[in-house]
Structure formats: C-alpha cells, structure tokens
Amino acid sequence: MPVTEWTPLLQSGQDTMGEKNIGISQLTLVSNDASAVRGKQLPQYAAALSATIGALAFGGVLGWSTSGGDSGEKLAEQYNITISSSEFSWIGSISNLGSAAICIPMGLMMDIFGRKRSMLLLVVPYTIGWALVIWAQSVVMFCIGRFLLGLSGGGFGVAVPVYTAEIGEPSIRGTLGAFYELMLTSGVLITYSLGTLIPIYYLSITFAIVPLLFFTIFSFMPESPTYFLMKNREEDARNSLLRLRGPKYDLDHELQVRKHVLAEELRNRGSFIQAIKSRVARNGLIISYGLMFFQQLSGVNAIVFYTGSIFGKNGSISTDTSTIIVGALQVLSTSISLLTVDKLGRRVLLLVSIVAMTIGMFSLGTYYYLEHIEADISSINWLPLVSVCFFVLMCSLGFGPLPFMMVGELFSPQIKGVAGSSACFFNWMMAFIVTRTYSDLVLAFGTYTTFWMYSVICAIGTVFVVFIVPETKGKPLEQIQRELGAKSVPVPDPVKA
C-alpha cells in the first residue's frame, strides 16, 4: 500500500522511527453520542463461529490419540500394525511440531493472501493428513499424517484470533476471541466421547468431514476489513464492514479511524525490522511469549495426559469415563470464560486462573509426596481427583483460551500476522517439550517433584500477570497500542459526503 495514498490523513511533525503515532480511541466507533447506531452483532458472531469450525477440527486431532490406548495398543490392534510405546508417543506428539512449523509461514500467508483465503487453504493439508491416517499402513504414514494435521490446526491457532479481533467491535471482541478455545475443547470432548463408542478408524473418518464443512460455510463469510485497507482496497473494506455491521452503522467513521491508524503506522514504520524492534512491538512480544510460556509450562498437557491413571487409582471410574469428565470440564469452564471475558476482563480471569492452577498442582504434588514417604493417605484419596478437576476447570477459565485471544489484540495490523504467529510457534514448541519430557521428569525426580515444579512455574506466572499483562477488555486496538508505549495523535473528524 503506497504511503502517498494516505498523506491527506497524516499530521505534520517528526517522530522517532518505530515509535508510531496511534489514532485516538476507536471507542468513537460506538460514539459518545447515545443516539449513535451500533453495528449488528449477529453477522460478527456468525463469521467468528464459522471461522472456529477449524478449531473444532483441530480439537479432534488433539483428542484422537487418546482413543489409541495408553501405549497405542488399540491403534496397533485395529490397524494390524506393530507400534511400540515410543512410536506411539511420536504419533501423538508430532502434531505439536506440525503446529509449530506453520506458525510463522501462516503469518506471512495472512498478510499476502488475506485472513480468509489463508484459512480456506488449510483444508488441503487437513484432508491429506486425515487420508494418510485413515489408510495408514505404517508408523511413518501415521506420523506424516499427524504432522500435516498439526500443521493445519496450528494455522488456525494463528489466523482465527487475528480474524476475530479485526472483524469484531470492542464491546464483543473478547467473546468472539473465546469462541476459538470453546470450539477446540468441544472437538476434544467429542473425540473423547466418540472414541468410547466407535473404532479409531471410523473416528478418523468422522473428523475428516469437519474441514470440508468448514470450507463450505466459511467460504460465504467476509474478509477482514483491516486486510483490505492494508492492500489499499477501500471499497472492499467498506463492503466487508457493511456485511459485518449492517447498513445503519456509520461505516465512514470506522473506515476513517482504521485508515488513520494504518497511515500513521506506514509513515513512522520505515521497515518491518525497525518496527519489530520498537518498544510497542517488544512489549507485545514479551507479553505474548510470557502468556504462552506459562500456559504450557503449567503442565496442562501433562496433567490431562495423566488424568486416566490418577482417576483409576482412586475409585471405580474408568479411563474412558475420566477423559470424558476432563473434556466436559474444559468445555464448561471455557463457556463460563466466554460469558465473562468481556465483563470481568482478561487480567482478572488470568489472575484467578493461574492462582488456582498453582494450588491445584501443589496439592497434587503433595498427595504424591505423602504417597512416596508411605504416609497414610486413605482419608484423602479424593485429593488427586479434586485437584485434577480444579486445575482443568480453572485453566480453561483463563489461561486456556485467553493467551491465544490476546495475541490478536496486542499487535498492530501491520505486524500482527508475523509477530503473533511467532508467539504461537513458541507455544507449540513449549507444548512439544512438555509432552516429550514429562515421563522423563517423573522417572528422574519423581511424580511429586514434577508437579511441584509446575506449581512453582504457575506461581511465577501469577507475578507476571500482576505486573506485566495489561487489561484489554473493551479497549480498541489502537488504545492498547498506546498503553504498550505508542504515541498518540487525534483522529481527524470523518469526512462527510
């Protein structure tokens, strides 16, 4: 987009390169005038929900390996393939590497092809991946298929938060962003439930249909208006906003604000390298990487993996039933988060979540320490079950959905794709490390030490949320940028026809 196209909107004066000016609050989009017409919200909800069907498909990928048995024995039996415990571990965890591999390329794709088209392209590796899994004749085919499935799912993890943040009004942006985690956990729950009823072969066929459903529905949704403005396609941006907000909404006002923000970024950016080195971008990266780090190093994947055996030791609940319970708890708490994220705020939910996760991990570690020293634990054999349920509930309330959602809020449109995707790359690499090292940690240091280690990391995460993470509830994107260190200038009054 040529800078000269926006020169009528720019203010005079020189600023330090990379310390961009940000237009005054997009709260003017809803206006201080009580008579101002708000945009229609139903089209925004429809677009966000259709985008998150890709997350539903990815939930199926994440929960799929549970149906293969503790060490892959069910998978080996159904496919008549010899699968060792180590090979099954790779089949289950390699999807994390696929997700990490797509993160940065996905950011570039979104800026080149658009948010919508990039997500539609993800259906191709989804379909190929499921085909390889369905008709697998070797461990290698399983691994390649699972890698491609992780590739597609990780791409949605990058694109959906960006898309929902750019199409939504500030008043509902948090709810739209929480849809991703809700659909992801719903996919996991459906997989857990169906896995107890049908063979893993038919489970794979069932979830192979979901990406095709996504493609059919999402093809009719609008592209992000911000992307169109980045490409100097104002009329397309107007049409996109018209579909998202309705004909009675003040489209000119919102377009003016968005154009002003992009223009200021272009005038002061100079280059992407300079921009990513700016204080605003650095602060956004620190917050994003920190949230991803504490989400994964809390041990969430490890505790979910260990749920079946924990429940099995402490009652008559089967492994299948226990996994369904965990999946249901994730969906329940994510639903609560969706309803409260725009009322209570991000920081409140994150803080409550991480404190509770600290307590859950500490109590679980304490139980296993007492078991290790052969203390009488007959009176507290309920503690592991309660600790796991409490941890899963509170993680899904805050630290499960919110880090991915906030990635879409912390970066300016010009670097949001690449910067946000790098944070997601970091997340998936941490997920892979936790998944691969959990058993080794337990073997080397004991179960109780491992859970206490996760508890200490959660406690440090509490300090991080209190002192580093900003509140973004109801704030327009450019106001968040100002609070991260950007300078501000007034937005010019919209041009009236």
Residue pairs with C-beta under 8 A, 6 or more apart in sequence:
1 229
1 230
1 231
1 232
1 262
1 266
2 232
3 263
3 266
3 267
5 232
6 259
6 262
6 263
6 266
6 267
9 256
9 259
9 260
9 263
9 492
10 263
10 264
10 267
11 21
11 489
11 490
15 21
15 268
15 487
17 268
17 269
17 270
17 274
18 268
18 269
18 270
18 274
18 275
18 277
18 278
18 279
18 280
18 281
19 268
19 278
19 279
19 280
19 485
19 486
19 487
20 264
20 265
20 267
20 268
20 269
20 275
20 278
20 280
20 412
20 481
20 486
20 487
21 264
21 267
21 268
21 486
21 487
21 488
21 489
22 261
22 264
22 478
22 479
22 481
22 482
22 486
22 487
22 488
22 489
23 257
23 260
23 261
23 264
23 478
23 488
23 489
23 490
23 491
24 478
24 488
24 489
24 490
24 491
25 475
25 476
25 478
25 479
26 170
26 254
26 257
26 476
26 477
26 478
26 479
27 170
27 476
27 479
28 253
28 257
28 491
29 169
29 170
29 250
29 253
29 254
29 257
29 476
30 36
30 38
30 169
30 170
30 171
31 250
31 253
36 250
37 248
37 249
37 250
38 169
38 249
39 169
39 244
39 245
39 246
39 249
40 244
40 245
40 246
40 249
41 169
41 172
43 243
43 244
43 245
43 246
44 167
44 168
44 169
44 172
44 176
44 244
44 245
45 172
45 176
46 221
47 163
47 167
47 221
47 222
47 244
48 163
48 164
48 167
48 168
48 176
48 179
49 179
49 183
50 214
50 217
50 218
50 220
50 221
51 119
51 159
51 160
51 163
51 164
51 218
51 221
52 156
52 160
52 164
52 179
52 180
52 182
52 183
52 184
53 183
53 210
53 213
53 214
53 217
53 218
54 119
54 122
54 152
54 153
54 156
54 160
54 211
54 214
54 218
55 153
55 156
55 157
55 160
55 179
55 180
55 181
55 183
55 184
55 187
56 183
56 184
56 186
56 187
56 190
56 210
56 214
57 126
57 152
57 153
57 156
57 187
57 207
57 210
57 211
57 214
58 149
58 152
58 153
58 154
58 156
58 157
58 184
58 187
59 183
59 184
59 185
59 186
59 187
59 188
59 189
59 190
59 191
60 187
60 188
60 190
60 191
60 203
60 206
60 207
60 210
61 95
61 146
61 149
61 150
61 153
61 187
61 207
62 95
62 153
62 184
62 187
62 188
62 191
63 187
63 188
63 189
63 190
63 191
63 192
63 195
63 327
64 133
64 191
64 195
64 200
64 203
64 204
64 207
65 88
65 91
65 92
66 191
66 192
66 195
66 323
67 74
67 75
67 191
67 195
67 196
67 200
67 203
68 74
68 75
68 88
68 91
68 92
68 200
69 75
69 88
70 308
70 309
70 319
71 85
71 88
72 83
72 84
72 85
72 87
72 88
72 91
73 83
74 200
75 81
75 83
75 88
75 91
75 200
76 82
76 83
76 88
78 199
78 200
78 201
79 136
79 137
79 201
81 136
81 137
81 138
81 139
83 91
83 139
87 139
89 436
90 139
90 143
91 139
91 142
91 143
91 146
92 146
92 435
93 432
93 435
93 436
94 143
94 146
94 147
94 150
95 146
95 147
95 149
95 150
95 153
96 150
96 428
96 429
96 431
96 432
96 435
97 147
97 150
97 428
97 432
98 146
98 147
98 148
98 149
98 150
98 151
98 152
98 153
98 154
99 150
99 151
99 153
99 154
99 157
99 424
99 428
99 431
100 154
100 425
100 428
100 429
100 432
101 147
101 150
101 151
101 154
102 150
102 151
102 152
102 154
102 155
102 158
103 154
103 155
103 157
103 158
103 421
103 422
103 424
103 425
103 428
104 418
104 421
104 422
104 425
105 421
106 118
106 154
106 155
106 158
106 159
106 417
106 421
107 158
107 417
107 418
107 419
107 420
107 421
107 422
108 417
108 418
109 118
109 121
110 118
110 158
110 159
110 162
110 227
110 417
110 421
111 227
111 230
111 417
111 418
113 121
114 223
114 224
114 227
115 159
115 162
115 163
115 166
115 223
115 224
115 227
116 163
116 218
116 221
116 222
116 223
116 224
117 223
118 155
118 159
119 155
119 156
119 159
119 160
119 163
119 218
120 215
120 218
120 219
122 152
122 155
122 156
122 159
122 211
123 152
123 211
123 212
123 214
123 215
125 148
125 149
125 151
125 152
126 148
126 149
126 152
126 208
126 211
127 208
127 211
127 212
128 145
128 148
129 144
129 145
129 146
129 147
129 148
129 149
129 151
129 152
130 145
130 149
130 204
130 205
130 207
130 208
130 211
131 145
131 208
132 141
132 142
132 144
132 145
132 148
133 141
133 142
133 145
133 146
133 149
133 204
134 201
134 204
134 205
134 208
135 141
136 142
136 145
150 428
152 211
154 424
154 428
156 180
157 180
157 404
157 424
157 427
157 428
158 417
158 420
158 421
158 424
160 180
161 177
161 180
161 404
161 405
161 407
161 408
161 420
162 224
162 407
162 408
162 416
162 417
162 420
163 224
163 408
164 173
164 176
164 177
164 179
164 180
164 405
164 408
165 173
165 176
165 177
165 405
165 408
165 409
165 477
166 224
166 225
166 226
166 227
166 408
166 413
167 176
167 222
167 224
167 225
167 240
167 244
168 176
168 177
169 245
170 474
170 475
170 476
171 342
171 474
172 342
173 342
173 409
174 341
174 342
174 346
174 405
174 472
174 473
174 474
175 338
175 339
175 341
175 342
177 341
177 401
177 404
177 405
177 406
177 408
177 409
178 334
178 337
178 338
178 341
178 401
178 402
178 405
179 338
180 401
180 404
180 405
181 334
181 337
181 396
181 400
181 401
181 404
181 405
182 331
182 334
182 335
182 338
182 401
185 327
185 330
185 331
185 334
185 396
185 400
186 331
187 207
187 210
188 327
188 330
189 324
189 327
189 328
189 330
189 331
191 203
191 207
191 327
192 320
192 323
192 324
192 326
192 327
193 324
193 327
194 203
194 206
195 203
195 320
196 320
196 324
198 206
222 239
222 240
222 243
222 244
223 236
223 240
224 240
225 237
225 238
225 240
225 241
225 244
225 255
225 258
226 237
226 258
226 262
226 413
227 413
228 234
228 236
228 237
228 240
229 237
229 255
229 258
229 259
229 262
230 262
230 413
230 414
234 255
234 259
237 255
237 258
238 251
238 255
241 249
241 251
241 254
241 255
242 251
245 251
245 254
250 494
252 494
252 495
252 496
252 497
253 494
256 491
256 492
256 494
256 495
257 478
257 491
260 491
260 492
261 412
261 413
261 477
261 478
262 413
262 414
264 489
265 275
265 412
265 413
265 414
266 414
269 275
269 414
272 414
272 415
272 418
275 281
275 414
275 415
276 285
276 415
276 418
276 419
278 485
279 484
279 485
280 412
280 481
280 484
280 485
280 486
281 411
281 412
281 415
281 419
283 484
283 485
284 410
284 411
284 419
284 484
285 419
285 422
285 423
286 468
287 406
287 410
287 468
287 469
287 470
288 403
288 406
288 407
288 410
288 411
288 419
288 420
288 423
289 423
289 426
290 461
290 464
290 468
290 469
291 350
291 399
291 402
291 403
291 406
291 423
291 469
292 403
292 423
292 424
292 426
292 427
292 430
293 426
293 430
294 354
294 399
294 457
294 458
294 460
294 461
294 464
295 399
295 400
295 403
295 427
295 430
296 427
296 430
296 431
296 433
296 434
297 430
297 434
297 454
297 457
298 354
298 357
298 361
298 395
298 399
298 454
298 457
298 458
298 461
299 361
299 434
299 438
299 450
299 451
299 454
299 457
300 357
300 391
300 395
300 399
300 400
301 431
301 434
301 435
301 438
302 434
302 435
302 438
302 450
302 454
303 361
303 364
303 388
303 391
303 392
303 451
303 454
304 326
304 392
305 435
305 438
306 438
307 322
307 323
307 326
307 388
307 392
308 319
308 322
308 323
309 319
310 322
310 384
310 385
310 388
311 317
311 319
311 321
311 322
311 325
311 384
311 385
311 388
312 318
312 319
312 322
313 384
314 381
314 382
314 384
314 385
315 381
315 385
317 325
317 385
325 389
326 388
326 389
326 392
329 389
329 392
329 393
329 396
330 392
330 396
330 400
331 396
332 393
332 396
333 392
333 393
333 394
333 395
333 396
333 397
333 400
334 396
334 397
334 400
334 401
336 397
337 349
337 396
337 397
337 398
337 400
337 401
337 402
338 401
340 349
341 349
341 401
341 402
341 405
341 473
342 473
342 474
344 473
345 471
345 473
346 402
346 405
346 406
346 469
346 471
346 472
346 473
347 465
347 469
347 470
347 471
349 397
349 398
349 402
350 398
350 399
350 402
350 465
350 469
351 398
351 462
351 465
351 466
352 394
352 397
352 398
353 394
353 395
353 397
353 398
353 399
353 400
353 402
354 398
354 399
354 458
354 461
354 462
354 465
355 462
356 390
356 391
356 393
356 394
357 391
357 394
357 395
357 399
357 458
357 461
358 455
358 458
358 459
358 461
358 462
359 390
360 387
360 388
360 390
360 391
360 394
361 387
361 391
361 451
361 452
361 454
361 455
361 458
362 451
362 452
362 455
363 383
363 386
363 387
364 383
364 384
364 387
364 388
364 391
364 451
365 447
365 448
365 449
365 450
365 451
365 452
365 454
365 455
366 383
366 448
367 377
367 380
367 383
367 384
367 387
367 448
368 446
368 447
368 448
368 451
369 448
369 452
370 377
370 380
371 377
371 448
372 446
372 447
372 448
377 383
399 461
403 427
404 424
404 427
406 472
407 420
407 423
407 424
408 416
408 420
409 472
409 477
409 480
410 420
410 472
410 480
410 484
411 419
411 420
412 477
412 481
413 477
438 450
441 449
441 450
441 453
442 450
445 453
470 480
470 483
470 484
472 480
475 483
478 486
478 488
482 488
